[in-house]
Amino acid sequence: MNTQTLMIQGTTSDAGKSFLVTALCRWLARRDIRVVPFKPQNMALNSVVSVDGGEIGRAQAVQAFACGLEPHTDMNPVLLKPNSDTGAQVIIHGHAVGNMNAVSYHDYKSVALNAVLESHARLITNYEKIIVEGAGSPAEINLRANDIANMGFAESIDCPVILIADIDRGGVFAHLVGTLSLLSDSEQARIKGFVINRFRGDIALLEPGLKWLSEHTGKPVLGVLPYLQDLHLEAEDALPKAQHSAVAETAKAIQIIIPALPRISNHTDFDPLRLHPQVNLIFIGPGEVIPPADLIILPGSKSVRADLDWICKQGWKKEIHRHLRYGGKMIGICGGFQMLGKYIHDPDGLESNVGSSTGLAFFDMVTTLKQNKILRNVEGSLAFNGAAVSGYEIHAGVTSFGSSYKPAIKFIHGTDGAISEDGLILGTYWHGLFESSDACSALLAWIMSDNVIQPSDYHILRETSVNRLADCVSEHLDTTQLGKLLGLDTASL
């Protein structure tokens, strides 16, 4: 069996696969082992621009960070970005190859598998160990044929698998035993142990269950990871479970509202704001009324015209105008920025049906969606005060401006975004706008000028969180067994 590669699969989505892969990557990197993360197929709307100019899932970028590496498209060779309930944009080795529905993609999987195996082969030649993250659950019977995300991949390269389950959901033993029972004999043999995630309480009360699980399945429990309070790692896709920040809703708090668009993308842009002690950030959904706020942010979207239509059907266009009349501020990011113009044209039907949509018309600008995405990492400064800002662009739209254009950001390639004449509305294509402490402080001061606290360094926070995960591996998992699965000298672990 291939001990150069270890795969983490989960009994469900959000079982802890991303966390465990991140933790193992840092745990190995601390031991000066050249380790790299890998996710054969990811379905997510949170993505980043890789060092080789492609697009990969955000979770793999965090895992690369845990390894001390720059994100690369080989770490996530297949990325699916849903643009409807039945279809997605298919991205291979960082670049879009087209939109496909579920049936079309099923037929395309043999091509996708070749891309996956090519990337894995390149990583094998450059790294000592590869930690692989599965997707969803390996027991999804309807997706078993031609699988490239879970056991199909593990069997094709002959690697061991660890199965992780979330005890905080309840039914953890049923999840583990049920998943195992739905696998083929060869797939069951490939699972070398279990990890239970997010446990809180007295471990002694869990011991009888762990003993039964090992005896019933013949497989060891490699450890029980605790529920980590106040841990922050960027979400792979789903919105935060807590839909608002922990800050008390007081007169001193900065109230920020974000529509939870049906195809919201890169909502991790707002993590630094959620974590700021003065910010109360709330995602609002269908049927809800926009409450009084200091700032409304229109986020990125994978289907801009459809999400713009959704906003209008919610009656929020009128609410946004009222918000601005009373001096509230607004920011549009990427797709949200495109919504602020007069028109959005999609002549090739890239995101929806061929056609055009009337925008909110706060800026004298028109956006046309083009076949080739703009993918780049960027650095510059906010035009209104010179604060340093960095981020990345992932968009298919090309925007043209009228004569009254005032840019929001200046950078080496020119300018980006726009800011209104009255200073109430700002738009930009840049994701990661708030990760820079200087830019975050400047934008919060623009929203509410009095007594804004300097935000914590977001990158230090990420480093601290990754180290906490690695510490959990050392403290709560059987590192001797892990070492054996990876073919390591266990005497040094």
Residue, then its C-alpha position, 0 to 999 in steps of 0.5 A: m500500500n502507498t504510504q507516501t499518501l494518506m487520505i482523510q474521508g468523512t462520514t458527512s460533509d463538515a465532519g472535520k476533513s479539512f481541519l484534520v488535513t490542515a492539522l496533519c500538514r502542520w504536524l508533519a511540517r513541524r518535523d521538517i517533512r516535505v508535506v503537501p495537501f491534495k483534494p482531487q475534487n472540490m465543490a466550493l464557491n470559496s476559492v483563491v488564486s494560486v501561485d501558478g495563476g489558476e483557481i483552487g478551493r480556499a481550504q486547500a490554500v489554508q492547508a498549503f499555508a499549514c505546510g509553508l507552501e504557496p497554493h498551487t493548482d496541483m493541490n486541487p486539480v478539479l474544482l466545481k463551482p455551482n451556478s445553479d441547483t443542477g449545474a456547475q462551472v468545471i475548473i480543471h488545473g485552475h482554469a474553467v473548461g465550461n459549465m456542466n449539469a450533473v449528467s454531463y459531468h458524470d460522463y466527463k469524470s474519466v477526463a477529470l480523473n486523468a487530471v487528478l492523477e497527473s497532479h498527484a503524480r507531480l506531487i509525488t515527485n516533489y514531496e515526501k508525504i501527501i495528505v489528501e482530503g475527500a469530499g462529502s462521504p464515501a458512502e454516497i451510493n448514487l455517486r459511487a460510479n466513476d468516483i474520483a473524490n473518495m474511494g475511487f481515488a484511494e483505490s486508484i493510487d492504493c493509499p490508506v484512509i482514515l475516517i473522521a466523524d463529528i460527535d457534536r452532530g450526534g449519532v457518531f457510532a451510527h455514522l462510522v459503522g453505517t458508512l463502513s457497512l456501505l463500502s465494498d470489501s476492498e474499501q473497508a480494508r482500506i480504512k485503517g482507523f477512525v477519528i472522532n471530532r468535536f468531543r466535549g465532556d468527560i472522555a471516560l464516559l466515551e470509552p465504552g463506546l470506543k471499545w465497542l467500536s473497535e471490537h465491532t469493526g476490528k479497526p482502531v480509534l486513532g483518537v478523539l479530537p476536542y471541540l475547540q472553542d474560538l478556533h477560526l479557519e476559513a470555511e470551505d463553502a458553507l456560511p458560518k453556523a453563527q450568522h452574526s458576530a459575537v459582539a453585543e449589539t450596542a450603540k458602539a458596535i458597527q452594524i454590517i449587513i450582508p445578503a446571503l445570496p443563493r450563489i454567494s461566493n468567497h464569503t470568507d472575505f468577511d471573516p476579519l470583520r466577523l472577528h473584529p471586536q467592534v463589528n456586529l455582522i449579520f447575514i440576512g436571508p430570504g423573507e427577512v427585512i434589512p435592519p438599520a445598519d452602518l454598512i451593507i455589503l453586496p458580496g461576490s456571486k457565481s450567478v450575478r444576474a440571477d442573484l441581482d434578480w433575487i435581491c430585487k424580488q426580496g424588496w431589498k432594492k428599496e431598502i438599500h436606497r433608504h439606507l443610503r438616503y440616511g447616510g449609510k455606507m455600501i460596499g460591493i465586492c466582485g459580483g456585488f460590485q458589478m451589481l452597482g452599475k447600470y447594466i450587466h451583459d452576458p452575451d455568451g450565457l456564461e453564468s445564466n441565459v444569454g441576455s442583459s440585466t439592469g443593475l442598481a445604477f449607483f455607478d456609471m458603468v457597464t459590465t460584460l461577462k467574458q469567456n476568460k476569467i481574470l485571475r491574479n494576486v494583487e497589491g495596492s493602496l486605497a485611493f481615498n487615504g493610501a492605506a495598503v491593501s492586498g487581495y486577489e481577483i477572480h472574475a469573468g466580467v470586464t467593466s467600463f466606466g463613464s466620465s465621472y469615474k473615481p477609482a477605489i484602489k490604485f495598483i501597479h496595473g492601474t486602478d480598480g473599483a469605484i467610489s461614489e461622488d458623495g463617498l457613500i458607496l465603494g466597489t471593487y473586484w478585489h477579494g481579501l479586502f479586509e485581511s490587511s490590518d491597515a485596509c481593514s482599519a481604514l475601511l472601518a474608519w470610513i464607515m464610522s470615524d469615531n474610536v475604531i479599534q485596530p483589528s488583530d493581525y488576521h494572518i497571525l490569527r490564522e497561524t495561531s489556529v493552525n498551530r492549535l490544530a497541530d497541537c491537537v494531533s500531538e496531544h489527542l491522536d495516536t501518533t505512533q499509528l499515524g507514523k506507521l500509516l505514513g511509513l515514518d520512523t515512529a521513534s521520533l514522533 
